Amino acid sequence: MIDCHVHLWDLEGGYPWIKPGTPHHRVFTPEDLAESGAGLELTGAILVEASRGDHEENVLLRDLRLRHPDLLAGHVGNLNSCAGLGPPGLTRLLAQTRPNGMRLGGGSWDAIPASAREAVPVLAEHGVALELNLHHAALRTAAEVAARHPGLTVIVDHLGNPANLRTAAPDDWREQLRLAARVPNVILKISGLLTQQHGVPEHQVADLVADAVQTLGPGRCVLGSDWPICLPRGSRARSLRLSLSGLTGLDEAERRQVLRTTAERAYGLAAQV
């Protein structure tokens, strides 16, 4: 199994969103990551940027991956922080850091600076996946961006950030999911559930996952723990188990797609040197 969503950070590097006194206000090292995965039969992880606040984080991610190839299968950089580089500067950074994806995040697509959004065609040109972590209309946006760039893989974090099921029915999310299903280069990441769906009965979360996999197909879904973000609600193992609970209707070949082969294709893991 490839865990497609983990983070590492050293607080001396920045990360202004991490507040003192919170469970995340500490260093998380590769050794911590390895310990958290003990006994989980993982074959690797995708290291995802953690909003350090500058584009030098992209170099750090590359260095971590090079130093820990048995632990980290790939990495996703921060595209928001590259807004001022322009296409030539971003092209040089991609050549230097060789990411498997670059992530844009924010409240909505329109809330992201235009100069960051305008960098997306550079990713398409160089075969680097775009990862989206949007709190509003993530799946709809992914469908629109992917349709404009049919050669670009667009990966949507955290099941598209549906509202907690205790507060809202997932009707709009399901409609967005159907829109995304029509665009074949959209990939959905089953992650973040332990945090976002806190307090929701496990069988309801499993139904949400099952809906997503049935609508998109296992060839367009990957799995992630969102470690160490998940830790206030539970361990990496518990986070992955919650995501896996929605896959009970799949056969062995379909499970293999969600757990490994879709990630290998979406992130270009088999092709990387």
N, C-alpha and C positions, 0 to 999 in steps of 0.2 A: 504494500500500500504506500502511495506517495501522499504525504500530508502537504497540501498545496497552499497552506497559509500559516506561517509562523513568523515571529518577529524576534529580533535581538536588539539590545541597545545598551549604551553606556551613558549615563546621565550627563557626564562631562561634555558630551558632544552636542547637547542642546535639548531637543524634545520639550518645547515649552508647554505642550498640552499635558504633560505628566506633572501632577501637583504633589507637593510634599504632604506626607501623611496618608497617601493612597497606597494600595497594595502594589501598584506598578512603579512606585518611586524607589527603584533599586536597579542595580545592574543585572541584566540577563545575558549570560554567556553561552557560547556553544556547548560548554560542558553541562550547563543547566538544561539546554535543549536535549542533549543526548540522554541525560538522566530521566527527563520527562517522557522519553519514548521507550524506555526499557520495557521489554516484553510485549510491545505492540506490533511486532513483525512489520516494521516500516522499512522501505527500501530507499527512502530519502525524503527530503522536504524542500519546499519552495520558500525561500526567505523573502519576505515582503517588506518594503520600506515602511518606516514608522514615523514619518513626518518630522524628521529632525529639524527641517527648516532651511536647508541649503543643499545645492546640488552636489556638494562634496559627499553627501551620504551615499550617492550612487557609487562612488569610488570605494567607500568603506564596504558596501554590500559585495562588490566584486572581490575585494580582498578577503573577506570572510569566506566566501564561496571557494576561492582558490586554496585557502588554508585548511578547509574542512570538506573535501570532495566526497568523503564517504557519508557525511551527514547532510550536506546541502546539494541537492540535485540541480538547483537553478535559483535565480533571484529576479525580483521585480523591483525596478527602480522608481524614483519619484519624478513624475513629469511636471507636476505643479512647480517644483523648484527650478525647472529648466526654462521657465517662461521667457526669460530675458536673453537666452542664448541665440535665438534665431535658428533657422534650418541648418546653416553651416556649423554652428557651434554644437547643436544637438547631434548632428551627424558625427562629429569628432568624438563627442562623449559616448555615443553608442559604440563606436569602434574601440574606444578605450576600455569601456566597462562591460561590453557584450552581455547586456541583460536579456533575459527570456521574455520580459514584459516591462512596461512602464505604466505606472498607475496615476490616474487623475482622481481626486476626491473633492467632495464639497457638498453643500446642501442640495445643489441642483446643477445641471449642466450650465445654465446661464450664470450661476454664481461663480463659476471658474473663470479666471481671467482669460480674455480672448486670446492673448498671446500664447497661453498654454494650450487652449483648444486648437489653435491653428497649427500646433506641432504634430497633430495626429497624422497628417499625410506623410510626414517623415518616417513615422513608425511603419506605416503601410509600405513605404518604399523599401525599407530595410528588413522587412519580415519580422518585426518585433511586435508582440501582442500588446494591445491596449487593455489595461485593467481598469475597471470603473468601481468606485465606492461612493455612490451618491445616496443621499438620504431621501430624495424625492425623485420618483419616476425613473429609477435606475434601469429597469428592464426596457421601458419605452425608449429611453435615450439610447441604450445599447442597440436596439433594433434600428433606430434611425441612423446612428453613426455607422453601424455595420453595413447597412444598405448603401450608404454613400461610398463606402470603401470595401467592396466585395472581396478584396484580397487580404484584408486585415482581420485577424482573430480578435474578437472583443470578449473579454472575460468579465463577468459581473460578480462582484464579491457578495458574500453573505446572503445568498438566495434573493438578491435584489432588495434587501432591507425592508421586508414587509413589516407592518406594524405588529406589535405584540398582540397575540390573539385574544388576550383578556380585554383589550381596549377597542379592537376594531375587527370586523369580519374581513377576510382576505379577498373580497370580490374584485377590487381594483387591481390587486396584485395578480390575480388569476387572469384578468383581461390583459394586463401587460405581458404576462407569461405567454399567452396565446400570440400576441404580436411578435414577441421575440422568437417564437417557434417558427415563424414564417421566414426568418432570415438565418440561413444555415451557418454563418460564421459567428454566431453568438454562442458563448459557452457560459454555463452557470456554475458558480462555486457554492457547494453546500457547506457553509461555514457560518460561524458567528451565532449559532442557534442557542447555545447554552446561555449566552449573554442576552441576546435580543428577545428570546422567548422565555425568559425567566418567569417561573410561576405557572407556566402553561403545562398541562398534563402531557406526559411524554407521547402518548398515543396521538394526540392532536398535532404535535410537532412532526411525528412520523408521517401523518397524513399529508402535511404540508410538503414534506420532502417527496413523498410518493407522487403527489400531484405534479411536482416539478419534473421529476424523472420521466413520468408517463407522458407529459406534454412535450418535452424536448427530446427525450430518448437518452439512454445511458451513454451514447456516443457524444453527448454534448453536456455532460455533467462531470464535475470533479469534486473532491472532498478536501476539507481543511479544518484544522482544529482551532485556529485563531489563538494559539498559545503565544505569549502568556496573558493576552487580554482576557481570556476565559477564566483565569485563576480565581478571581473573587467568587465565581459561581461553581467552580469545580476544576478538576484536573484535565490535562490534555487527553488522557484516556477516556474520561467521562464525556468530554466534548465530542470526541470522535465516535463514541458509542451512540450518542444521541443522533448524530447524522446517519450512522449506519442503520439505526432503527427504522428508517424510512425505505430501506432497500430490500426488505424481506420478500417482496414479490418478484425479484429479479432472479434469473437463472445464473449459473456460474460464469458463463461468458459475459453476460451483461454486467454482473458485479465487477468482473475484471476490468471492464471499460471504465466504470466510475472510479474504481480504486487505483487504476494505474494507466491504462493505455490511452485514455482520453487526455490525461495530463501530459503524457509523453508527446502526443501530437500537438496539443494546444500551445505548449511551451517550447516545442522544438527540441525536446531533450535527446531524442534518438539521433538528431542530426548534429548536435554540438560536439565540438572537439575538446 
